[in-house]
Amino acid sequence: MTTARRRSYGVKGAPYAFLLPATLLFALFFALPIGYAVWLSFRKVRVSGLGLGSGARKEVWAGLGNYTDAFTDSELLDGALRVLGYGCIVVPVMLGLALLFALMLDSDKVRLAPFTRLAIFLPYAIPGVVAALLWGFLYLPDVSPFYFVLERLGMPQPDLLDGGPLYLALSNIAVWGGTGFNMIVIYTSLQAIPAEVYEAAKLDGATPTQIALRIKIPMVAPSLVLTFFFSIIATLQVFNEPTTLKPLTNSVSTTWSPLMKVYRDAFGTGDIYQAAAEAVIIAFATLVLSFGFLRAANRRNKQDASHEGAR
């Protein structure tokens, strides 16, 4: 009886034993750093006198002071507006191209589909810093072959690293690198649609365009929601592209994006407490936007399901 009980306890405890390593890693490298950042965001350093000697600099409780300073910081707000404009370009263009490529690859008439699929996905495998450096040098008039061709043709040579075109230059890097991943997600969903659905639509006289618009796109809507969710998070956390292009142009400041502002405050000015508060605000904004979008998408799906049930 005792042996049977031990075996029963061993079987019941097996899932927890398998989960234990992942739980420890999650706690040590994810939950604990987040908690420490939140703790730092409520602290600050109080300097006594000239700040010299032991005890002259003391860490004290700051309350909501760091958050108040962050919300009234014009550099952080300007960076958020720049990222908003950047996202308005990147997200629709990237997801639109990903959906278009997925629909084209799902067509029976496409040739060399495996090679084309790999060619579209390949830019995603290139590290973001390497991609930004590659495109950064292609944007420089002195070394870019594109500017050489434009000069020979007598065409205008726009400065893509200054003013408004800078948004297009940064967006191009993100679209070039992220379209392949989103395309694979959507294409995988298209492959999961039963062939009988297409056969029934063809028997009813539906054209390939009608099948794409009325069958394929509605049925891959969950994948579109997922890719949009990931794209929003990536946009709010943009850091590699502007940071890498910064040495190539004076139009990119050290606070061009909110994460660049956090990096500058933490490692440039050494104010880790203010940087922690800004990081918490960015994380909270990402959580709210993501949760709000997912909730709206789920509500829309429930409404569509109820309408179909009523029919």
C-alpha positions as CSV (number, residue, x, y, z in Angstrom):
1,M,0.0,0.0,0.0
2,T,2.8,2.4,0.9
3,T,4.6,1.6,-2.4
4,A,1.5,2.2,-4.4
5,R,1.0,5.6,-2.7
6,R,4.6,6.6,-3.4
7,R,4.2,5.7,-7.1
8,S,1.0,7.7,-7.2
9,Y,2.7,10.7,-5.6
10,G,5.6,10.3,-8.0
11,V,3.3,10.3,-11.0
12,K,1.4,13.3,-9.8
13,G,4.6,15.2,-9.0
14,A,6.2,14.5,-12.3
15,P,4.7,17.5,-14.2
16,Y,5.9,19.8,-11.4
17,A,9.4,18.4,-11.6
18,F,9.5,19.0,-15.3
19,L,8.2,22.6,-14.9
20,L,10.7,23.4,-12.1
21,P,13.7,24.2,-14.3
22,A,11.6,26.5,-16.5
23,T,10.0,28.1,-13.5
24,L,13.4,28.8,-11.9
25,L,14.8,30.3,-15.1
26,F,11.7,32.5,-15.5
27,A,11.9,33.7,-11.9
28,L,15.7,34.4,-12.0
29,F,16.0,36.0,-15.5
30,F,12.5,37.5,-16.0
31,A,10.4,38.1,-12.9
32,L,13.3,39.1,-10.6
33,P,14.8,41.7,-13.0
34,I,11.3,43.2,-13.5
35,G,10.7,43.4,-9.8
36,Y,14.1,45.0,-9.3
37,A,13.4,47.6,-12.0
38,V,10.1,48.4,-10.4
39,W,11.8,48.8,-7.0
40,L,14.5,51.1,-8.5
41,S,11.8,53.2,-10.1
42,F,10.6,54.3,-6.6
43,R,14.1,55.2,-5.4
44,K,16.6,58.0,-5.9
45,V,20.0,59.2,-4.7
46,R,20.1,62.1,-2.2
47,V,23.4,64.0,-2.3
48,S,24.6,65.7,0.9
49,G,27.0,68.7,0.6
50,L,29.5,68.3,-2.2
51,G,28.7,64.6,-2.6
52,L,32.2,63.6,-1.4
53,G,33.1,61.1,1.2
54,S,31.3,58.1,2.5
55,G,27.6,58.6,3.2
56,A,27.4,61.7,1.1
57,R,25.3,59.9,-1.5
58,K,22.5,57.9,-0.1
59,E,19.7,56.0,-1.8
60,V,16.3,57.0,-0.5
61,W,12.6,56.5,-1.2
62,A,11.4,58.7,-4.1
63,G,7.7,57.7,-4.3
64,L,6.2,58.7,-7.6
65,G,8.8,61.4,-8.2
66,N,10.5,59.5,-11.0
67,Y,7.3,58.8,-12.7
68,T,6.2,62.4,-12.5
69,D,9.5,63.5,-14.0
70,A,9.1,60.9,-16.8
71,F,5.6,62.0,-17.7
72,T,6.7,65.7,-17.9
73,D,9.9,65.0,-19.8
74,S,9.6,66.5,-23.2
75,E,12.3,64.3,-24.6
76,L,10.5,61.1,-23.7
77,L,7.2,62.4,-25.0
78,D,8.8,63.5,-28.3
79,G,10.4,60.1,-28.6
80,A,7.0,58.5,-28.2
81,L,5.5,60.7,-30.9
82,R,8.3,59.7,-33.3
83,V,7.8,56.1,-32.6
84,L,4.0,56.6,-33.2
85,G,4.8,58.0,-36.7
86,Y,7.3,55.3,-37.3
87,G,4.7,52.6,-36.4
88,C,2.1,54.1,-38.6
89,I,4.4,53.4,-41.5
90,V,5.9,50.1,-40.5
91,V,2.9,48.1,-39.2
92,P,0.5,48.4,-42.2
93,V,3.2,48.2,-44.9
94,M,4.9,45.2,-43.3
95,L,1.7,43.2,-42.6
96,G,0.2,44.2,-46.0
97,L,3.3,42.8,-47.8
98,A,3.4,39.7,-45.6
99,L,-0.3,39.0,-46.4
100,L,0.3,39.6,-50.1
101,F,3.3,37.4,-50.3
102,A,1.6,34.6,-48.3
103,L,-1.4,34.7,-50.7
104,M,0.9,34.6,-53.7
105,L,2.9,31.7,-52.4
106,D,-0.4,29.8,-51.6
107,S,-1.4,30.1,-55.2
108,D,-1.2,27.0,-57.4
109,K,0.3,29.0,-60.3
110,V,3.4,30.2,-58.4
111,R,6.7,28.6,-59.4
112,L,9.8,27.9,-57.3
113,A,7.7,28.4,-54.1
114,P,10.3,26.9,-51.7
115,F,13.0,29.2,-53.0
116,T,10.8,32.2,-53.0
117,R,9.6,31.5,-49.5
118,L,13.2,31.2,-48.3
119,A,14.3,34.4,-50.1
120,I,11.5,36.4,-48.5
121,F,12.2,34.9,-45.0
122,L,16.0,35.2,-45.2
123,P,16.2,38.9,-44.2
124,Y,14.6,38.0,-40.9
125,A,17.6,35.7,-40.1
126,I,20.0,38.6,-40.4
127,P,20.7,40.3,-37.0
128,G,19.0,43.7,-36.7
129,V,22.3,45.5,-36.1
130,V,23.9,44.0,-39.3
131,A,20.8,44.9,-41.3
132,A,20.8,48.5,-40.0
133,L,24.5,48.8,-40.9
134,L,23.9,47.4,-44.4
135,W,21.1,49.8,-45.2
136,G,22.9,52.7,-43.4
137,F,25.8,52.5,-45.8
138,L,23.4,52.2,-48.8
139,Y,21.8,55.4,-47.6
140,L,25.1,57.3,-47.6
141,P,25.6,59.3,-50.8
142,D,29.4,58.8,-50.8
143,V,29.4,55.0,-50.8
144,S,25.9,54.0,-52.0
145,P,25.7,52.5,-55.5
146,F,22.1,53.8,-55.7
147,Y,23.3,57.4,-55.5
148,F,26.0,56.6,-58.1
149,V,23.3,55.4,-60.5
150,L,21.0,58.4,-59.8
151,E,23.9,60.7,-60.4
152,R,24.7,59.1,-63.8
153,L,21.0,59.3,-64.8
154,G,20.9,63.0,-63.8
155,M,18.1,62.3,-61.3
156,P,17.7,64.0,-57.8
157,Q,19.5,62.4,-54.9
158,P,17.4,62.7,-51.8
159,D,19.1,62.6,-48.4
160,L,17.4,59.7,-46.7
161,L,19.1,60.3,-43.4
162,D,17.7,63.8,-42.7
163,G,14.3,65.2,-42.0
164,G,11.1,63.4,-43.0
165,P,12.8,60.8,-45.3
166,L,14.5,59.4,-42.1
167,Y,11.2,57.8,-41.1
168,L,11.1,56.1,-44.4
169,A,14.7,55.0,-44.1
170,L,14.1,53.5,-40.7
171,S,10.8,52.0,-41.7
172,N,12.4,50.3,-44.7
173,I,14.9,48.5,-42.5
174,A,12.1,47.1,-40.2
175,V,9.9,46.2,-43.1
176,W,12.7,44.4,-44.9
177,G,13.6,42.4,-41.9
178,G,10.2,41.6,-40.5
179,T,8.0,40.9,-43.5
180,G,9.4,37.3,-43.9
181,F,8.6,36.2,-40.4
182,N,5.0,37.5,-40.6
183,M,4.6,36.0,-44.1
184,I,5.6,32.5,-42.7
185,V,3.0,32.8,-39.9
186,I,0.2,33.7,-42.3
187,Y,1.4,31.2,-44.9
188,T,1.3,28.4,-42.4
189,S,-2.3,29.3,-41.5
190,L,-3.2,29.3,-45.2
191,Q,-1.7,25.8,-45.6
192,A,-4.0,24.6,-42.7
193,I,-7.2,25.5,-44.6
194,P,-8.9,22.3,-45.9
195,A,-8.7,21.8,-49.7
196,E,-12.4,21.0,-49.7
197,V,-13.2,24.6,-48.9
198,Y,-11.5,25.8,-52.0
199,E,-13.0,23.0,-54.2
200,A,-16.5,24.0,-53.0
201,A,-15.8,27.7,-53.7
202,K,-14.6,26.8,-57.2
203,L,-17.7,24.7,-57.9
204,D,-19.8,27.8,-56.9
205,G,-17.9,29.8,-59.5
206,A,-15.7,31.8,-57.3
207,T,-12.6,33.4,-58.9
208,P,-9.2,33.3,-57.3
209,T,-9.6,36.9,-56.2
210,Q,-12.9,36.2,-54.5
211,I,-11.5,33.1,-52.8
212,A,-8.6,35.2,-51.4
213,L,-10.8,38.0,-50.2
214,R,-13.8,36.0,-48.9
215,I,-12.3,32.7,-47.8
216,K,-8.5,32.9,-47.2
217,I,-8.2,36.3,-45.5
218,P,-11.2,35.7,-43.1
219,M,-9.9,32.3,-42.2
220,V,-6.4,33.5,-41.3
221,A,-7.7,36.4,-39.3
222,P,-6.3,34.9,-36.0
223,S,-2.8,34.9,-37.6
224,L,-3.2,38.5,-38.7
225,V,-4.1,39.4,-35.1
226,L,-1.1,37.6,-33.9
227,T,1.3,39.3,-36.3
228,F,-0.2,42.6,-35.6
229,F,0.3,42.0,-31.9
230,F,4.0,41.2,-32.4
231,S,4.4,44.1,-34.7
232,I,3.0,46.6,-32.1
233,I,5.4,45.3,-29.5
234,A,8.4,45.5,-31.8
235,T,7.5,49.0,-32.8
236,L,7.2,50.3,-29.3
237,Q,10.6,48.7,-28.5
238,V,12.5,50.0,-31.6
239,F,16.1,50.5,-30.6
240,N,18.6,48.8,-33.0
241,E,17.8,50.8,-36.1
242,P,18.1,54.4,-34.9
243,T,21.0,53.5,-32.6
244,T,22.9,51.9,-35.4
245,L,22.2,54.8,-37.8
246,K,23.0,57.5,-35.2
247,P,26.8,57.7,-36.0
248,L,25.9,58.2,-39.7
249,T,23.7,61.2,-39.3
250,N,23.0,64.1,-36.9
251,S,19.2,63.7,-37.4
252,V,19.1,60.8,-34.9
253,S,19.5,62.0,-31.4
254,T,20.3,59.9,-28.3
255,T,16.6,60.1,-27.3
256,W,15.0,59.5,-30.7
257,S,13.0,56.6,-29.3
258,P,11.8,56.0,-25.7
259,L,14.2,53.0,-25.3
260,M,17.1,55.1,-26.5
261,K,16.1,57.6,-23.8
262,V,16.1,54.8,-21.2
263,Y,19.6,53.7,-22.4
264,R,20.9,57.3,-22.3
265,D,19.7,57.9,-18.8
266,A,20.9,54.5,-17.5
267,F,24.3,54.3,-19.1
268,G,25.0,57.9,-20.3
269,T,24.0,60.1,-17.3
270,G,24.0,57.2,-14.8
271,D,20.5,57.9,-13.5
272,I,19.3,54.3,-13.3
273,Y,16.3,55.3,-11.1
274,Q,14.8,57.6,-13.7
275,A,15.6,55.0,-16.4
276,A,13.9,52.3,-14.4
277,A,10.7,54.5,-14.1
278,E,10.8,55.2,-17.9
279,A,11.2,51.5,-18.6
280,V,8.3,50.6,-16.4
281,I,6.1,53.2,-18.2
282,I,7.1,51.7,-21.6
283,A,6.4,48.2,-20.4
284,F,3.0,49.2,-19.0
285,A,2.1,51.1,-22.2
286,T,3.0,48.0,-24.2
287,L,0.9,45.8,-22.0
288,V,-2.1,48.1,-22.1
289,L,-2.1,48.5,-25.9
290,S,-1.5,44.8,-26.4
291,F,-4.2,43.8,-24.0
292,G,-6.6,46.3,-25.4
293,F,-6.1,45.1,-29.0
294,L,-6.4,41.5,-28.1
295,R,-9.6,42.2,-26.1
296,A,-11.1,44.1,-29.1
297,A,-10.1,41.3,-31.4
298,N,-11.7,38.6,-29.2
299,R,-14.9,40.7,-28.9
300,R,-15.0,41.0,-32.7
301,N,-14.6,37.3,-33.1
302,K,-17.4,36.6,-30.6
303,Q,-19.7,39.0,-32.4
304,D,-18.9,37.3,-35.7
305,A,-19.5,33.9,-34.2
306,S,-22.8,35.0,-32.7
307,H,-24.0,36.4,-36.1
308,E,-23.1,33.2,-37.9
309,G,-24.9,31.2,-35.2
310,A,-28.0,33.4,-35.6
311,R,-28.0,32.7,-39.3
